[in-house]
């Protein structure tokens, strides 16, 4: 039966719970929890593991989680991870919790150090650990990683309430003997205990724990515990008969402790030792007593010889994994004894053991046929013949890591299971080796960084023979060219990570061929590749939908993060261009109308070139001495800072092609470009403006930019799209605030600055059919949308491309903006429609009002404005003042009314930029129209945005002087006028002045202002003229502040930059 919910009707809770328990990923759990309230509750019951951060407010967060997930058995808390508190009930979330940031741009040579205020997280305390014990009664596994504020009291509370605990990880916690003793007394089922970096522990605590719960303990880790000695290991050996895993890293452990472990723990399977005082005697005991040993790792031993390894080879026949790191006295005989005695060996790592050479590795190749992973790092004595024996004898080899070794052909010819190969800086490996590997090995991971003899032939062979390759590092290969990347693009479609740094012959062409088919690419390193430009970087980022990380020089960051085009609109544009070009052969303007939308790399290069030509992203806005004919600033109109044109350079045609008008909106670190659909004649008209000899917008001029723009209502829609996209990519998708104020509104500064817009005469009328929306939503608007980065600041929020793609698909189907409300689109998608909300069929509602409102009717408006002022105190440079603002609206009106919004006294001469919500019926020809009609959507929305010049002066005027009295002392003077020319009810609520000294550290300052208070920080002096609660209204004041400031000596700054500041008395 269609539409019937069979699952929830027929399946009991127990069966759904069992299904949810079998889900293998968190994302699947999260998706199922959003199906309905019943599934949400059952999914919470099915959760058995939580992994959370311990910075932020973890104590409160843990209490919150304990209330929701009652069946949790494993909790992992890591102070290196950050968390944020859950959203308060009833508040709208700014973004989907599960959406991840999709791209990280890293700059070579730049360190992004967090700000001081971002480095003061709250940490997990004993109170939070008590909340864990109280909330998770079924807890069996707990990890507390680097929770340095946890003490013995918290651990005691946990142990007393969680008697079922089987695994406890206290790495980096400041836990003492008392807490560990209580764990041993209460947790009789404890099997796994990690005490690495628990510096406050002594033998007393560990001895008590081994005595109390030693029978169940199977795994123990101890590292950097200076007060743990052989006494503790003797207790472990006496009471922990079932111990299987032991990891020791200590300078205070000797043979005595290891002998006690070997003799008392016969079931030991894993042993990791980094104890400089242990000798061959300990290894002999291990070989004689620990016959079940499967893994042995020896780090930095200077007293081991081949005798110890011989004992291991004779007794530990089940050994499968061996690691030897920096053991300088081990040689070929020891490794030969391991190979002949431990024939089940599968993993071998030899790192920095300089006495191990060809003979020892030959015996491994002959005697260990089950070897699957081999790592030879900095073993200079291993020769070609040894690797040949490994290739012949180890047929199941899957991973091979070499540094500084030679010879690999035999491995490629014989090891047909090899999937992981690392040949870092093997300078004698040539293309022949990679050709053999490519023909015989199904590689997934390849690292040939620094192998200078490898060129195109070897990489081409790998590309053709290894279609499952996912990771490739070819950095510092000076002979690698674009042909290799072309083959990789065709033969390795599963490639996810590639490192191309220091490859001098790789160009943008090779990158474009690489990313053409490698759509799964997630990271790309391109540092110090001189032939790769910003356009190449843009190609990588925009062509790979899964890209998450790019490593590149900072000057190459003019790139396209996302590029969206609409084929329907492009088809209409091409048809219009063809018709225009056929009918205008004798047109004096020789610019070819650009009939096709440029590629992402072409647009990135064009936008970068415009920024260089115009001096900045916005440009000059007016004609100056630096302006060039054909540029936006040549038109001499401030609106060209927001409506721009770029020239797409087509080399095969030999001419520049103008693409205009692009609506430019800067939001945070991003530049959003929207190209609305206009007619080709409009583009040619703008091209003529860019060539004219006169300057300015004379009223008598035959053509000017203002008259041209008034004929293009689609630009209004383009700016609304740009603002909506900007809000989404920066996470600013909350509804605009609309405040209910009982006092009469004065309209903000808009009344004084732009000509008295009143909002008292608003009227509305109901209508049975919605008015056409073509005027406010131009057909085919937003033919192209591009998101470019303009020098992202460290710490800025990165783009979520999935959320943006979803929004564009829903808000602008086929390129026509319908509903730009983020909340409307995603609430309808998540919740669907109620049958009561859908209007009757005879009422055609606009797309931005998907359902009707019922209830008390009201209409609210607020105005939010920002003033931008620059004062130069120079006759040749005039001061400037502009105002930007928006009118926010909330219309809770029944049915589908039209609302009339009066624009009394609005002066077009003062408006620099003006955009409206798509619901508004924008006047096409006369911007001085006295009223604006709109059909309001639901919820809060921005009705109008504007930017205008101001006839009033800045609210703060004056000057500031600073002169150096000596090298380490300066004299300053402020003289300011506040609220000059401003009348009531305009109020200055607060005013702070900051005097920064970014390169000097302040020792002291001397001076008293006429008004306000003064304080200083290490690099600035702050003057609070008007504090909150003591506003200035209806009058102007003059204030002065003379004084001196003393800096720290430059000599001390140079030699002792971190020395504390001590003011001279």
TORTIDREN-298449 format. One record per residue (C-alpha): x, y, z; residue in one letter. Coordinates in pm, whole numbers, padded with zeros to 5 digits, always signed. Example, Ala and Ser with C-alpha at 12.3 -4.5 7.8 and 13.67 -1.06 7.14 Angstrom:
+01230-00450+00780a+01367-00106+00714s
END
This chain:
+00000+00000+00000x+00160+00320-00116x+00235+00579+00153x+00188+00340+00446x+00459+00332+00714x+00506-00046+00735x+00836-00028+00925x+00709+00167+01223x+00378-00017+01222x+00507-00374+01212x+00856-00378+01362x+00894-00376+01742x+01149-00161+01922x+01376-00456+01992x+01416-00540+01623x+01484-00178+01519x+01738-00151+01800x+01918-00458+01671x+01927-00311+01321x+02067+00018+01450x+02338-00163+01648x+02465-00318+01326x+02530+00019+01159x+02903+00062+01106x+02947+00440+01092x+02847+00747+01291x+02705+00916+00981x+02465+00623+00934x+02356+00649+01297x+02300+01022+01259x+02097+00978+00941x+01871+00716+01100x+01812+00934+01405x+01656+01202+01181x+01387+00974+01036x+01132+01030+01316x+01109+01081+01691x+01078+00708+01755x+01397+00633+01565x+01572+00919+01740x+01496+00768+02078x+01592+00417+01970x+01913+00538+01809x+02016+00698+02137x+01951+00370+02313x+02166+00185+02057x+02474+00406+02103x+02743+00220+02294x+03045+00447+02227x+03104+00821+02263x+03412+01013+02153x+03424+01374+02268x+03672+01654+02323x+03774+01784+02663x+03821+02152+02583x+03535+02400+02580x+03297+02319+02867x+03333+01941+02897x+03185+01904+03247x+02849+02049+03134x+02867+01869+02802x+02914+01529+02964x+02608+01582+03185x+02408+01666+02874x+02525+01351+02693x+02459+01127+02991x+02092+01225+02985x+02054+01125+02620x+02270+00813+02584x+02200+00579+02874x+02344+00256+02729x+02694+00384+02656x+02969+00139+02751x+03277+00314+02608x+03372+00681+02650x+03679+00840+02491x+03770+01189+02617x+04064+01369+02458x+04174+01716+02568x+04340+01768+02229x+03995+01774+02070x+03762+02073+02108x+03387+02073+02162x+03110+02328+02178x+02800+02323+02391x+02478+02200+02230x+02235+02455+02099x+01978+02571+02355x+01642+02410+02308x+01412+02617+02093x+01692+02811+01919x+01754+02769+01549x+02088+02614+01463x+02312+02812+01234x+02426+02508+01036x+02373+02139+01006x+02570+01972+01285x+02692+01698+01058x+02819+01915+00778x+03198+01926+00760x+03429+02193+00634x+03535+02084+00292x+03858+02268+00215x+04171+02385+00393x+04418+02613+00222x+04767+02599+00375x+05039+02845+00285x+05401+02737+00261x+05627+02892+00518x+05342+03043+00717x+05265+02948+01076x+04906+02995+01181x+04943+03042+01552x+04616+03067+01745x+04530+03392+01911x+04582+03423+02279x+04214+03439+02357x+04158+03117+02162x+04412+02921+02367x+04238+02928+02704x+04000+02630+02692x+03823+02493+02994x+03940+02139+03073x+03780+01828+03212x+03788+01830+03591x+03703+01588+03870x+03348+01719+03855x+03317+01607+03495x+03464+01268+03578x+03206+01232+03854x+02937+01312+03596x+03076+01029+03381x+03046+00790+03672x+02693+00904+03759x+02562+00914+03402x+02713+00600+03248x+02644+00322+03493x+02724+00051+03235x+03066+00194+03154x+03327-00068+03061x+03590+00134+02874x+03716+00485+02955x+03997+00683+02791x+04116+01011+02943x+04384+01144+02708x+04589+01436+02845x+04314+01545+03085x+04568+01714+03308x+04312+01859+03554x+04185+01514+03655x+04323+01405+03992x+04298+01105+04222x+03970+01229+04369x+03795+01209+04032x+03940+00865+03961x+03831+00742+04306x+03474+00859+04243x+03475+00688+03904x+03613+00358+04032x+03362+00337+04319x+03063+00378+04084x+03188+00194+03772x+03275-00150+03902x+03226-00304+03555x+03522-00111+03413x+03746-00328+03196x+03968-00075+03021x+04114+00247+03165x+04348+00485+02978x+04494+00762+03197x+04757+00891+02955x+04883+01232+03067x+04651+01255+03370x+04784+01378+03703x+04667+01073+03896x+04840+00968+04216x+04881+00645+04412x+04559+00692+04608x+04341+00697+04297x+04514+00400+04140x+04476+00198+04461x+04099+00256+04465x+04081+00145+04101x+04246-00183+04201x+04011-00231+04496x+03685-00158+04309x+03742-00262+03946x+03802-00634+03978x+03736-00693+03606x+04002-00448+03483x+04191-00593+03186x+04360-00299+03011x+04547-00016+03191x+04753+00263+03031x+04962+00479+03267x+05181+00655+03011x+05300+00998+03125x+05132+00971+03467x+05426+01146+03630x+05290+01153+03986x+05265+00774+04022x+05507+00576+04240x+05565+00208+04309x+05310+00217+04590x+05011+00277+04363x+05104+00023+04097x+05194-00245+04353x+04855-00202+04523x+04669-00223+04192x+04860-00537+04083x+04783-00697+04417x+04410-00616+04409x+04314-00684+04045x+04620-00857+03898x+04429-01173+03814x+04223-00997+03545x+04490-00759+03407x+04595-00844+03051x+04755-00523+02919x+04975-00264+03091x+05150+00046+02955x+05401+00255+03155x+05607+00544+03014x+05781+00853+03157x+05692+00757+03514x+06017+00843+03690x+05917+00686+04021x+05815+00347+03878x+06101+00102+03933x+06174-00269+03929x+05967-00308+04246x+05647-00244+04050x+05741-00494+03779x+05814-00757+04042x+05460-00711+04177x+05318-00735+03825x+05515-01053+03761x+05394-01204+04089x+05021-01122+04059x+04944-01068+03688x+04978-01421+03554x+04744-01351+03259x+04933-01046+03130x+04956-01052+02750x+05074-00700+02655x+05343-00489+02822x+05479-00154+02703x+05768-00001+02902x+05953+00325+02843x+06169+00411+03142x+06528+00486+03234x+06477+00337+03581x+06392-00019+03479x+06675-00272+03476x+06722-00645+03410x+06567-00730+03746x+06225-00599+03649x+06221-00759+03303x+06331-01094+03452x+06039-01081+03694x+05798-01016+03406x+05943-01292+03186x+05932-01553+03463x+05593-01452+03603x+05396-01380+03282x+05434-01685+03055x+05133-01581+02841x+05300-01258+02725x+05230-01194+02354x+05331-00829+02300x+05645-00669+02449x+05761-00313+02371x+06074-00194+02546x+06263+00134+02554x+06483+00084+02859x+06845+00186+02820x+06962-00011+03126x+06836-00349+03003x+07092-00592+02855x+07108-00927+02675x+07031-01107+03000x+06675-00976+02996x+06621-01083+02634x+06754-01429+02711x+06496-01464+02987x+06220-01352+02751x+06330-01602+02490x+06342-01884+02745x+06011-01812+02923x+05772-01619+02690x+05712-01888+02431x+05384-01726+02315x+05548-01394+02220x+05410-01264+01887x+05534-00904+01880x+05864-00759+02001x+05972-00394+01968x+06314-00277+02090x+06390+00097+02082x+06722+00275+02142x+06904-00014+02309x+07278+00038+02336x+07351-00278+02538x+07183-00542+02322x+07392-00765+02098x+07326-01055+01868x+07323-01293+02168x+06991-01152+02286x+06828-01189+01942x+06958-01548+01917x+06769-01635+02235x+06453-01481+02092x+06497-01679+01769x+06545-02005+01959x+06254-01972+02198x+05986-01744+02045x+05877-01955+01751x+05541-01771+01723x+05701-01428+01671x+05525-01244+01384x+05617-00879+01432x+05967-00745+01506x+06081-00382+01532x+06448-00290+01584x+06509+00084+01613x+06848+00249+01681x+07002-00069+01819x+07357-00005+01707x+07514-00330+01832x+07279-00565+01651x+07421-00722+01334x+07357-00976+01064x+07396-01279+01293x+07116-01168+01521x+06880-01101+01232x+06979-01434+01073x+06889-01614+01398x+06547-01444+01398x+06486-01537+01035x+06574-01904+01076x+06398-01946+01410x+06085-01732+01358x+05960-01850+01021x+05609-01710+01082x+05743-01353+01075x+05507-01121+00882x+05624-00768+00979x+05986-00651+01007x+06108-00297+01067x+06478-00214+01092x+06545+00155+01155x+06891+00303+01201x+07064-00027+01285x+07382+00045+01093x+07548-00295+01149x+07269-00490+00982x+07347-00545+00614x+07297-00765+00314x+07360-01106+00481x+07097-01054+00751x+06831-00943+00504x+06915-01230+00267x+06831-01479+00539x+06495-01305+00590x+06417-01341+00220x+06512-01710+00225x+06350-01816+00553x+06041-01591+00601x+05802-01662+00312x+05503-01516+00502x+05656-01168+00527x+05398-00906+00423x+05556-00578+00542x+05922-00475+00537x+06068-00137+00639x+06441-00068+00600x+06510+00287+00712x+06863+00431+00710x+07029+00091+00673x+07319+00185+00449x+07476-00162+00439x+07182-00334+00274x+07259-00397-00094x+07078-00494-00412x+07125-00867-00369x+06941-00864-00036x+06635-00704-00192x+06653-00951-00475x+06633-01238-00224x+06340-01068-00053x+06162-01032-00386x+06217-01398-00472x+06130-01546-00136x+05859-01317+00006x+05583-01366-00247x+05315-01219-00018x+05495-00890+00049x+05238-00608+00055x+05427-00308+00194x+05789-00205+00141x+05947+00110+00289x+06303+00202+00200x+06516+00507+00280x+06868+00524+00140x+06862+00174-00009x+06904+00054-00364x+06754-00204-00597x+06385-00279-00640x+06342-00459-00976x+06331-00809-00825x+06066-00701-00577x+05846-00572-00857x+05892-00887-01064x+05815-01132-00784x+05600-00964-00512x+05264-00959-00685x+05079-00872-00362x+05272-00550-00303x+05030-00260-00239x+05245-00019-00035x+05585+00099-00158x+05796+00379-00011x+06135+00462-00169x+06213+00798-00012x+06543+00949-00131x+06668+00626-00287x+06891+00813-00531x+06994+00503-00729x+06643+00381-00807x+06569+00439-01175x+06268+00415-01403x+06339+00044-01464x+06246-00033-01104x+05909+00145-01125x+05839-00015-01463x+05882-00358-01302x+05661-00254-01008x+05395-00113-01239x+05381-00433-01440x+05368-00672-01146x+05229-00499-00831x+04876-00369-00760x+05001-00060-00575x+04772+00159-00367x+05041+00368-00193x+05359+00494-00359x+05619+00734-00222x+05921+00807-00444x+06003+01146-00293x+06359+01257-00365x+06440+00972-00607x+06617+01199-00855x+06672+00932-01121x+06300+00867-01167x+06130+01044-01458x+05819+01022-01673x+05870+00659-01785x+05853+00514-01433x+05546+00713-01326x+05371+00639-01657x+05426+00266-01600x+05275+00293-01252x+04979+00493-01386x+04905+00229-01649x+04959-00074-01427x+04818+00040-01090x+04456+00158-01137x+04385+00128-00762x+04650+00384-00663x+04516+00621-00394x+04831+00794-00262x+05128+00924-00461x+05427+01131-00347x+05652+01244-00633x+05796+01551-00464x+06148+01667-00555x+06145+01478-00887x+06315+01730-01114x+06263+01524-01430x+05887+01478-01396x+05677+01651-01661x+05313+01700-01755x+05294+01378-01955x+05319+01179-01630x+05025+01368-01477x+04826+01312-01794x+04876+00936-01762x+04790+00947-01392x+04466+01127-01471x+04369+00862-01723x+04488+00553-01535x+04434+00626-01164x+04077+00748-01111x+04083+00647-00741x+04370+00882-00653x+04294+01074-00331x+04625+01229-00223x+04910+01357-00437x+05230+01546-00343x+05391+01746-00625x+05608+01987-00424x+05941+02096-00578x+05853+01950-00921x+05980+02236-01137x+05856+02107-01473x+05491+02047-01376x+05260+02315-01522x+04893+02409-01517x+04838+02191-01825x+04944+01877-01639x+04718+01964-01346x+04418+02011-01573x+04471+01664-01724x+04520+01511-01379x+04197+01642-01226x+03991+01570-01534x+03925+01211-01421x+04059+01209-01063x+03733+01330-00912x+03807+01164-00576x+04113+01380-00509x+04109+01508-00148x+04452+01668-00097x+04715+01817-00322x+05056+01960-00225x+05204+02200-00480x+05466+02399-00288x+05756+02552-00484x+05632+02448-00825x+05727+02762-01022x+05534+02664-01336x+05204+02623-01150x+05008+02948-01132x+04695+03066-00953x+04489+02941-01246x+04627+02589-01199x+04543+02596-00830x+04193+02714-00918x+04159+02425-01161x+04240+02172-00890x+04005+02321-00633x+03708+02378-00860x+03733+02051-01055x+03755+01815-00758x+03430+01804-00557x+03595+01617-00265x+03903+01837-00230x+03976+01913+00139x+04338+02029+00160x+04565+02226-00070x+04923+02321+00019x+05045+02611-00192x+05232+02940-00174x+05031+03236-00047x+05057+03437-00368x+04872+03167-00560x+04548+03192-00366x+04339+03383-00620x+04139+03072-00686x+03786+02957-00746x+03642+02755-00459x+03322+02674-00642x+03192+02742-00992x+02823+02698-01082x+02676+02746-01427x+02325+02697-01564x+02300+02541-01914x+01950+02682-01974x+02070+03039-01924x+02389+02978-02123x+02182+02858-02419x+01973+03176-02415x+02288+03389-02392x+02456+03215-02686x+02148+03259-02901x+02130+03630-02815x+02502+03676-02890x+02471+03506-03226x+02181+03728-03322x+02361+04042-03203x+02687+03963-03383x+02509+03892-03710x+02321+04222-03701x+02610+04451-03602x+02895+04396-03845x+02959+04770-03877x+02963+04834-03502x+03260+05065-03416x+03318+04874-03089x+03536+04580-03185x+03490+04381-02864x+03352+04040-02940x+03054+03966-02720x+03166+03670-02509x+02919+03402-02614x+03043+03119-02391x+03097+03111-02017x+03469+03090-01931x+03624+02799-01747x+03715+02826-01380x+04084+02878-01455x+04007+03150-01712x+03780+03331-01470x+04037+03306-01189x+04309+03450-01411x+04080+03728-01534x+03968+03826-01185x+04328+03823-01061x+04431+04042-01354x+04148+04287-01280x+04254+04312-00915x+04606+04401-01026x+04477+04648-01284x+04235+04822-01048x+04468+04828-00746x+04248+04611-00519x+03950+04378-00528x+03703+04668-00521x+03911+04899-00735x+03931+05278-00736x+03567+05342-00824x+03661+05677-00983x+03910+05775-01250x+04254+05844-01104x+04598+05885-01251x+04660+05509-01232x+04343+05426-01428x+04383+05278-01775x+04151+05302-02070x+03920+05002-02075x+03921+04951-01700x+03625+04989-01465x+03769+05297-01297x+03794+05466-01639x+03414+05485-01637x+03449+05715-01333x+03150+05590-01134x+03163+05460-00772x+02922+05180-00862x+03209+05010-01050x+03341+04902-00711x+03038+04667-00690x+02946+04598-01056x+03265+04498-01232x+03386+04366-01564x+03668+04125-01649x+03848+04047-01972x+03874+03681-02068x+04192+03642-02270x+04142+03401-02562x+04484+03345-02713x+04354+03152-03011x+04137+03451-03111x+04399+03713-03031x+04162+03956-02861x+04024+04039-02519x+03662+03956-02447x+03467+04165-02198x+03240+03984-01952x+03003+04228-01780x+02814+04293-01549x+02952+04088-01262x+02792+04164-00926x+03080+04161-00675x+03004+04095-00308x+03281+04053-00050x+03186+03848+00255x+03462+03764+00501x+03754+03615+00306x+03542+03536-00001x+03459+03727-00318x+03124+03622-00465x+03075+03695-00836x+02728+03667-00994x+02673+03720-01367x+02308+03806-01442x+02160+03759-01787x+02153+04083-01985x+02134+04161-02354x+02451+04180-02567x+02377+04542-02650x+02419+04628-02282x+02767+04476-02280x+02863+04676-02587x+02724+04992-02430x+02948+04940-02128x+03245+04874-02357x+03185+05217-02512x+03181+05375-02166x+03519+05216-02093x+03663+05387-02403x+03524+05737-02371x+03757+06032-02323x+03544+06245-02092x+03524+06187-01719x+03230+06175-01479x+02855+06120-01507x+02731+06438-01667x+02354+06470-01688x+02377+06581-02048x+02590+06286-02150x+02437+06070-02416x+02528+05753-02226x+02616+05707-01862x+02640+05409-01635x+02345+05506-01415x+02101+05514-01706x+02240+05185-01832x+02196+05012-01494x+01840+05141-01455x+01757+04939-01763x+01890+04620-01600x+01662+04503-01315x+01836+04164-01322x+02132+04320-01138x+01912+04359-00830x+01846+03985-00832x+02217+03917-00880x+02306+04114-00568x+02039+03932-00365x+02185+03601-00480x+02535+03720-00389x+02425+03822-00038x+02249+03489+00017x+02555+03293-00098x+02781+03505+00122x+02570+03435+00428x+02583+03060+00364x+02956+03027+00301x+03041+03222+00616x+02780+03046+00830x+02580+03367+00879x+02243+03213+00790x+02047+03319+01095x+01742+03532+01029x+01792+03910+01055x+01695+04047+01391x+01369+04240+01404x+01313+04412+01740x+00970+04519+01862x+01008+04874+01998x+00717+05049+02172x+00863+05396+02110x+00812+05560+01770x+01081+05475+01517x+01302+05748+01377x+01433+05534+01093x+01793+05529+01215x+02054+05743+01044x+01881+05674+00714x+01650+05969+00779x+01938+06216+00796x+02178+06060+00550x+01975+05960+00249x+01666+06173+00261x+01406+06084+00528x+01262+05743+00454x+00956+05714+00674x+00788+05385+00765x+00472+05513+00930x+00242+05490+00631x+00274+05123+00545x-00041+04963+00411x-00135+04619+00292x-00418+04468+00094x-00518+04108+00044x-00538+03968-00305x-00664+03637-00444x-00375+03589-00686x-00011+03679-00631x+00132+03952-00850x+00380+03849-01121x+00732+03830-00991x+00916+03873-01318x+01021+04226-01236x+01199+04130-00917x+01314+03789-01035x+01450+03848-01384x+01430+03548-01611x+01763+03378-01635x+01936+03576-01365x+02259+03434-01229x+02394+03280-01542x+02716+03214-01362x+02817+03205-01000x+03173+03190-00876x+03321+03202-00531x+03676+03333-00513x+03905+03377-00216x+04069+03710-00151x+04360+03633+00086x+04179+03423+00350x+04271+03526+00701x+04394+03263+00944x+04111+03130+01151x+03844+03229+00901x+03559+02989+00845x+03601+02767+00542x+03347+02684+00274x+03096+02399+00294x+03044+02330-00075x+02779+02062-00020x+02551+02303+00166x+02602+02570-00100x+02531+02332-00389x+02213+02214-00219x+02099+02570-00160x+02163+02677-00520x+01978+02376-00659x+01672+02452-00446x+01676+02832-00451x+01770+02886-00817x+01645+02599-01033x+01749+02649-01397x+01925+02971-01299x+01621+03172-01194x+01615+03288-00828x+01292+03185-00660x+01341+03164-00284x+01665+03291-00132x+01563+03217+00228x+01800+02953+00364x+01568+02871+00653x+01260+02832+00430x+01429+02592+00190x+01582+02360+00446x+01288+02363+00686x+01055+02256+00407x+01304+01994+00292x+01339+01857+00647x+00978+01886+00767x+00773+01877+00449x+00438+02056+00425x+00127+02033+00637x-00198+01999+00452x-00336+02289+00656x-00055+02519+00543x-00105+02474+00170x-00328+02746+00019x-00631+02661-00195x-00563+02578-00556x-00712+02905-00677x-00437+03097-00494x-00096+03095-00663x+00155+03178-00396x+00515+03283-00475x+00796+03036-00421x+00937+03231-00127x+00615+03175+00072x+00568+02796+00060x+00292+02790+00324x+00050+03037+00480x+00048+03208+00818x-00244+03194+01059x-00264+03398+01377x-00229+03752+01505x-00116+03985+01229x+00167+04234+01265x+00430+04404+01052x+00771+04490+01202x+01067+04682+01061x+01414+04767+01187x+01700+04952+01023x+02063+04857+01082x+02332+05092+00949x+02710+05106+00953x+02913+05421+00890x+03249+05402+00715x+03465+05712+00761x+03824+05799+00668x+03986+06124+00787x+04322+06227+00640x+04370+06581+00782x+04521+06679+00445x+04394+06939+00202x+04477+06737-00107x+04284+06430+00015x+03925+06498+00120x+03769+06310+00408x+03513+06049+00310x+03201+05915+00478x+02958+05655+00350x+02679+05457+00508x+02570+05101+00436x+02260+04949+00584x+01968+04717+00552x+01598+04726+00629x+01486+04412+00809x+01124+04306+00804x+00900+04050+00966x+00553+04021+00817x+00311+03796+01004x+00018+03846+00768x-00258+03606+00668x-00326+03508+00308x-00111+03664+00033x-00116+04042+00073x+00074+04312-00110x+00253+04558+00120x+00327+04916+00021x+00650+05054+00171x+00695+05432+00128x+01032+05564+00013x+00970+05928+00093x+01252+06156-00019x+01482+05883-00147x+01748+06057-00356x+01902+05857-00640x+02202+06089-00653x+02320+05976-00308x+02265+05602-00359x+02575+05408-00466x+02429+05058-00444x+02073+04937-00388x+01934+04583-00384x+01598+04434-00289x+01455+04100-00181x+01308+03900-00471x+00962+03953-00324x+00981+04326-00404x+00843+04471-00728x+01142+04693-00805x+01083+05007-01018x+01267+04954-01345x+01311+05308-01471x+01252+05550-01183x+01448+05491-00865x+01284+05802-00714x+00953+05620-00692x+00778+05707-00365x+00659+05356-00268x+00779+04998-00294x+00535+04709-00331x+00629+04364-00205x+00468+04031-00117x+00645+03936+00207x+00773+03585+00278x+00748+03411+00614x+00989+03482+00898x+01251+03755+00914x+01407+03875+00589x+01611+04165+00451x+01381+04380+00239x+01645+04621+00110x+02019+04676+00127x+02181+05003+00033x+02505+05197+00029x+02499+05575+00007x+02700+05890+00050x+02637+06107+00354x+02591+06481+00376x+02667+06489+00747x+03023+06476+00873x+03168+06186+01072x+03042+06157+01430x+03407+06172+01541x+03636+06441+01398x+03980+06564+01490x+04345+06479+01456x+04615+06266+01617x+04987+06342+01632x+05279+06130+01750x+05641+06250+01764x+05946+06062+01893x+06120+06239+02183x+06391+05973+02188x+06442+05623+02053x+06233+05473+02335x+05989+05755+02413x+05716+05927+02212x+05478+06220+02272x+05122+06212+02140x+04824+06445+02121x+04457+06372+02047x+04205+06649+01979x+03857+06523+01895x+03508+06665+01833x+03220+06425+01904x+02870+06444+01749x+02931+06776+01576x+02623+06854+01365x+02420+06564+01505x+02095+06637+01686x+01861+06442+01914x+01739+06168+01906x+02069+06045+01754x+02283+05917+02042x+02644+05808+02075x+02622+05524+02326x+02996+05461+02361x+03325+05575+02208x+03665+05406+02246x+03991+05516+02084x+04281+05270+02053x+04639+05380+01980x+04828+05068+01857x+05203+05006+01864x+05236+04665+01694x+05618+04667+01675x+05701+04814+02018x+05621+04694+02369x+05490+04959+02606x+05658+05005+02942x+05445+05294+03068x+05248+05600+02959x+05186+05939+03118x+04891+06164+03046x+04539+06254+03156x+04253+06310+02908x+03999+06585+02955x+03721+06324+02945x+03720+05950+03003x+03965+05690+03133x+04284+05539+02992x+04440+05192+03015x+04728+05024+02836x+04813+04676+02714x+05145+04540+02593x+05113+04693+02244x+04837+04956+02270x+04683+05240+02471x+04301+05249+02496x+04107+05565+02570x+03744+05515+02675x+03581+05853+02609x+03217+05754+02652x+03132+05432+02834x+02819+05223+02801x+02523+05364+02989x+02642+05725+02958x+02544+05815+02604x+02590+06150+02432x+02277+06299+02271x+02167+06643+02154x+02503+06814+02196x+02863+06802+02078x+03174+06796+02295x+03545+06859+02244x+03805+06650+02419x+04184+06637+02426x+04438+06384+02542x+04809+06481+02553x+05067+06242+02691x+05386+06045+02649x+05451+05675+02608x+05769+05485+02691x+05872+05173+02500x+06092+04885+02589x+06451+04923+02470x+06518+04787+02120x+06835+04625+02252x+06634+04422+02504x+06374+04340+02239x+06647+04198+02017x+06835+03991+02275x+06556+03904+02523x+06225+03908+02333x+06048+03693+02596x+06190+03872+02901x+05910+04004+03124x+05833+04374+03126x+05951+04558+03441x+05867+04931+03434x+06139+05161+03561x+06049+05317+03893x
END
